[in-house]
Amino acid sequence: MKRRNFIRNSSQAGIAFALLGSHACKENKKSETEHTEESSGTEEMVEPFFKLSLAQWSIHKMILEDGVDPYSFAEKAKNWGFSGLEYVSQLYNPELSDADYSEEAMAAFVEKSNAEAKKHGLENVLIMIDGQGNLAVNDEAERDETVAKHKRWVDAAAAMGCHAIRVNLNGSMEPEEWKASAIDGLTKLSTYAKTKSINILVENHGGLSSNAALHAEVMKAVNLDNCGTLPDFGNFCIARNEDRSCKEAYDKYKGVQELMPYAMAVSAKSNDFDEQGNAIDIDYAKLLQIVKDAGYTGFIGVEYEGSVLDEEAGIKATKDLMLKVAKELN
């Protein structure tokens, strides 16, 4: 996974977020599937069982390589037919990192993001947090520092009306050590987040977090109603070789199924597509059926990471595939 790398030490004095407008992004429960017949009476439109959000990482090349303003995210998502926004913390660096994630810098990020979301009529769904430390590291002092850094992002998410932040559960590669540290880090962060009505979501994002069985054991042990998972369709590589090829992988279909009981968000990863528009190496029909069978009706975020199509084309191809498959599901 390429999306990584980039902090909070905010006290209860906090970011002056209360003055900043918040634009709803609460966890959405989709209304019942609607069937609307066209005026001809010969065809019916079927709404998908989910709502569509766009993961900002889908435009990371535009931002990091082409100099596109990250605050144009809402406008682009609106133009491409999305209703929800999934922000990525590191894409607002060096603006935030150069300011050491000060209260003023974070407040400006929130204010500008809210303004853009409101202007384009979109919901702020969640913020994906990277580069803020290892939440499952063995050293307790380092783990506590990581929890503290994430708290400022909890505050930001609350001020933006988001329902969650997504965290990485990096740490030991020894299962029992990792589980113990992960449970401690998540419990501490989730306990704080509960006071802000924010969910803490763990994505399968490399290392032992991509071992879905272990990941689910951590969720069961934490046992907090605001701590859950964000199953990603493609991030099931546990260990990599020096050339970044996958050395040890977990079965993605088994993994998504094991993580869905705790899911509060879902990421539809895509890379490249065949001539029929199907994702290569990812069976969307099988995965979306698993998601639907789990009773999930919230946002599913499009996260395109391919190299053949440009980012806009890849985003649209992923969205089209999701809608086509959703229409065909039982």
C-alpha positions in Angstrom: 0.0 0.0 0.0 1.4 3.4 -1.0 -0.8 5.6 1.2 1.2 6.3 4.3 3.5 8.6 6.2 2.6 11.8 7.9 0.6 14.4 14.2 -1.5 16.0 17.7 -0.7 17.1 21.0 -3.8 19.2 21.4 -5.2 19.6 24.9 -8.7 20.2 25.9 -8.1 23.8 25.1 -8.1 22.1 21.7 -8.4 23.5 18.3 -11.0 26.3 18.2 -13.2 24.0 16.2 -16.4 25.0 17.8 -16.3 28.2 15.8 -15.9 26.3 12.6 -19.0 25.1 10.8 -19.4 21.4 10.6 -20.7 19.7 7.6 -22.4 16.4 8.2 -20.5 13.2 7.6 -22.1 11.0 10.2 -22.1 7.3 9.5 -24.8 6.9 7.0 -27.4 4.3 6.9 -28.9 4.0 3.5 -32.6 4.1 3.0 -34.3 1.0 1.6 -33.5 0.2 -2.0 -35.8 2.2 -4.2 -37.2 1.1 -7.5 -38.2 4.0 -9.7 -39.8 3.1 -13.0 -38.9 5.3 -15.9 -41.8 7.1 -17.6 -41.8 4.5 -20.4 -42.6 1.9 -17.8 -40.2 -0.6 -19.6 -37.1 -0.1 -17.4 -36.5 0.5 -13.7 -33.6 2.2 -12.0 -32.2 0.4 -9.0 -30.3 2.3 -6.3 -27.2 0.5 -5.0 -27.3 -0.7 -1.4 -24.5 1.7 -0.5 -23.5 5.3 -0.9 -20.5 6.4 -2.8 -17.6 8.3 -1.3 -14.2 9.1 -2.8 -11.0 8.3 -1.0 -8.7 11.3 -1.5 -5.8 9.0 -2.1 -7.3 8.4 -5.5 -6.0 11.8 -6.5 -2.7 11.7 -4.6 -0.6 11.9 -7.8 -2.5 15.0 -8.9 -1.8 16.6 -5.5 1.8 15.4 -4.9 3.1 15.4 -8.5 1.0 17.9 -10.4 0.5 20.5 -7.7 -3.3 20.3 -7.6 -4.7 22.0 -4.5 -5.9 19.4 -2.0 -8.8 21.7 -1.1 -10.2 21.1 -4.6 -11.1 17.6 -3.4 -14.8 18.3 -2.8 -15.3 20.0 -6.2 -13.7 17.1 -8.0 -15.7 14.5 -6.1 -18.9 16.4 -6.8 -18.2 16.6 -10.5 -17.4 12.9 -10.6 -20.7 11.9 -9.0 -19.8 11.2 -5.4 -21.7 12.3 -2.3 -19.1 11.6 0.4 -15.5 12.6 1.1 -12.7 10.6 2.7 -9.8 12.8 3.5 -6.1 11.7 3.7 -4.1 13.6 6.4 -0.7 13.4 4.6 -2.0 15.2 1.5 -2.2 18.4 3.6 1.5 18.4 4.2 3.8 20.3 4.3 1.1 22.8 5.2 0.3 21.0 8.5 3.7 19.3 9.1 5.6 22.5 8.7 3.4 24.1 11.3 3.9 21.0 13.6 0.2 20.4 13.5 -0.5 23.5 15.6 -4.0 24.3 16.8 -4.0 27.2 14.3 -2.9 25.1 11.3 -5.4 22.3 12.2 -8.2 24.9 12.6 -7.5 26.3 9.2 -7.6 22.9 7.6 -10.9 22.2 9.2 -12.4 25.6 8.2 -11.3 25.3 4.6 -12.4 21.7 4.3 -15.8 22.4 5.8 -16.3 25.4 3.5 -15.6 23.4 0.4 -17.8 20.5 1.4 -20.6 22.8 2.2 -20.1 24.7 -1.1 -20.5 21.5 -3.1 -23.1 19.8 -1.0 -21.0 16.8 0.1 -20.7 14.9 3.3 -17.4 14.6 5.2 -17.2 10.9 5.9 -13.8 10.2 7.6 -10.2 11.2 7.7 -7.4 8.6 6.9 -4.5 9.2 9.3 -0.9 8.4 8.2 2.5 9.2 9.6 1.4 9.9 13.1 3.3 7.0 14.8 2.8 3.3 15.4 -0.4 2.6 17.3 0.6 -1.0 18.1 4.3 -0.5 18.9 5.6 -2.6 21.8 7.1 0.4 23.7 4.2 1.8 25.8 5.7 5.4 26.0 5.9 5.5 22.2 2.4 4.0 21.9 1.0 6.7 24.2 2.7 9.4 22.2 1.1 8.0 19.1 -2.3 8.0 20.8 -1.7 11.7 21.7 -0.8 12.6 18.2 -4.0 11.0 16.9 -6.2 12.8 19.3 -5.9 16.1 17.4 -7.3 14.2 14.3 -10.2 13.0 16.4 -10.9 16.6 17.3 -10.6 17.6 13.6 -13.0 14.9 12.5 -15.5 15.9 15.1 -15.3 19.5 14.0 -15.9 18.4 10.4 -18.9 16.3 11.2 -17.1 13.1 10.2 -18.1 9.8 11.9 -14.6 8.4 12.1 -10.9 8.5 11.6 -9.0 5.6 10.0 -5.8 4.5 11.7 -3.0 2.1 10.9 -2.1 -0.6 13.4 1.6 -0.8 12.8 3.8 -2.6 15.3 5.4 -5.9 16.1 5.3 -8.8 13.6 5.0 -11.3 16.5 1.3 -12.1 16.8 0.9 -12.1 20.6 3.0 -9.0 21.1 1.1 -7.2 18.3 -2.3 -8.1 19.7 -1.5 -6.9 23.2 -0.1 -3.6 22.0 -2.9 -3.1 19.4 -5.6 -3.7 22.0 -4.0 -1.2 24.4 -3.4 1.5 21.8 -6.9 1.2 20.3 -8.6 1.1 23.7 -6.9 4.3 24.8 -7.6 6.2 21.5 -11.2 4.9 21.2 -11.9 5.9 24.8 -10.9 9.4 24.0 -12.7 9.4 20.7 -15.9 8.3 22.3 -16.1 11.6 24.2 -16.1 13.3 20.7 -18.6 10.9 19.2 -15.9 9.7 16.7 -15.3 6.1 15.7 -11.8 4.6 15.4 -11.5 2.4 12.4 -8.6 0.0 11.6 -7.9 -0.8 8.0 -6.1 -3.9 6.8 -3.0 -1.9 5.8 0.0 -4.2 5.9 1.8 -6.1 8.6 -0.4 -8.1 10.9 -3.3 -5.8 10.4 -3.7 -7.6 7.1 -4.1 -10.9 8.9 -7.8 -10.6 9.1 -8.3 -13.3 11.7 -5.8 -11.6 14.1 -7.3 -8.2 13.3 -10.8 -9.5 14.2 -9.5 -11.0 17.5 -8.2 -7.5 18.4 -11.7 -6.0 17.6 -13.4 -8.6 19.8 -10.9 -7.9 22.6 -11.3 -4.1 22.5 -15.0 -4.5 22.6 -15.9 -0.8 22.3 -18.9 0.3 20.1 -16.8 3.1 18.5 -13.9 0.9 17.5 -14.3 -1.1 14.3 -12.8 -2.0 11.0 -12.4 -0.5 7.5 -12.1 -3.6 5.2 -10.1 -2.7 2.1 -10.5 -4.9 -1.0 -6.8 -5.0 -1.8 -4.6 -4.5 1.2 -3.9 -8.1 2.3 -0.2 -8.2 1.9 1.3 -9.1 5.3 5.0 -9.1 4.4 6.9 -7.8 1.4 10.2 -8.7 -0.3 12.9 -6.1 -0.8 11.6 -5.2 -4.3 8.1 -4.5 -2.6 6.5 -7.6 -4.2 4.3 -9.4 -1.8 6.0 -12.2 0.1 3.1 -13.3 2.3 -0.6 -12.6 1.4 -3.9 -13.2 3.1 -6.9 -14.4 1.1 -8.8 -11.2 0.4 -12.2 -12.8 0.2 -11.8 -14.6 3.5 -10.3 -11.5 5.0 -13.2 -9.1 4.0 -15.7 -11.7 5.3 -13.8 -11.8 8.7 -13.6 -8.1 9.0 -17.2 -7.2 7.9 -18.8 -8.0 11.3 -16.9 -5.0 12.7 -17.0 -2.7 9.6 -18.1 0.9 9.9 -16.6 1.8 6.5 -15.4 -0.1 3.4 -12.7 0.7 0.8 -13.2 -0.4 -2.8 -9.6 -0.7 -3.9 -8.8 -0.9 -7.6 -5.7 -1.0 -9.7 -6.1 -1.9 -13.4 -9.0 -3.1 -15.5 -9.5 -5.6 -18.3 -11.3 -4.8 -21.6 -14.7 -5.5 -20.1 -14.1 -3.0 -17.3 -13.6 -5.6 -14.6 -10.9 -5.1 -12.0 -7.9 -7.3 -12.6 -7.2 -9.6 -9.6 -10.1 -8.3 -7.6 -13.6 -10.0 -8.0 -15.9 -7.1 -7.3 -19.0 -9.2 -7.6 -17.8 -11.6 -4.9 -16.5 -8.9 -2.6 -19.6 -6.6 -2.9 -21.8 -9.7 -2.3 -19.9 -10.3 1.0 -20.4 -6.7 2.0 -24.1 -6.8 1.1 -24.6 -10.1 2.9 -23.1 -8.6 6.1 -26.0 -6.0 6.1 -23.7 -3.1 5.4 -25.5 0.0 3.9 -23.0 2.8 4.6 -20.5 4.6 2.4 -18.1 2.6 0.2 -15.1 4.6 -0.7 -13.5 4.4 -4.2 -9.7 4.2 -3.9 -8.0 3.9 -7.3 -4.3 3.1 -7.3 -3.7 2.0 -10.8 -0.9 2.9 -13.2 -2.5 2.4 -16.7 -5.5 4.8 -16.5 -5.0 8.3 -15.2 -6.5 9.0 -11.8 -9.7 10.6 -13.1 -10.3 7.7 -15.6 -9.5 5.1 -12.9 -11.9 6.7 -10.4 -14.7 6.7 -12.9 -14.0 3.1 -14.0 -14.1 2.0 -10.4 -17.3 3.8 -9.7 -18.9 2.4 -12.9 -17.9 -1.1 -12.0 -19.3 -0.8 -8.5 -22.7 0.5 -9.8 -22.8 -2.2 -12.5 -22.1 -5.0 -10.0 -24.4 -3.7 -7.4 -27.3 -3.8 -9.9 -26.6 -7.4 -10.6 -26.2 -8.6 -7.0 -28.9 -10.8 -5.3 
